[in-house]
Amino acid sequence: MRLKVFVYGTLKPGECNYQSYCADRVIEAKKAYTWGELYHLPFFGYPALTLGNRKAIGFLLTFADEGVLERLDELEDYHPQRSPQENEYERQKLLVYDLSGEPLGEAWGYVMAPEKVRQLGGVLVPSGWWTTIGY
């Protein structure tokens, strides 16, 4: 079964973790968005997504199998057996849309609790598009 993951930060094509975690495993990468609030975490150099009502733009990555999920969970400091407070991000299903607003279905995504974003000094990215360039 194919695995779909919505990425908005360092796992996007062209960003620092794409080559190591995704490049040779992705069978399709499509620019897309989900609804949420995107934050830059200046002390860490990567972003966080919370649930919300703004467009958070990234990529919908399709993988041939679900084996990659374990490595992505490790990168995102998510462990299903831990409590949400112990995880940096929570992995959950997100509704994803192409840039014209057509639904692309559900995909896994990594979401951070708003309280944690505040604790980590998150700065809202009003454009909804995060990149290491300029941060």
Secondary structure, 3 states (H helix, E strand, C coil): CCEEEEECCCCCCCCCCHHHHCCCCEEEEEEEEEEEEEEEECCCCEEEEEEEEEEEEEEEEEECCCCHHHHHHHHCCCCCCCCCCCCCCEEEEEEEEECCCCEEEEEEEEECCHHHHHHCCCEECCCCCCCCCCC
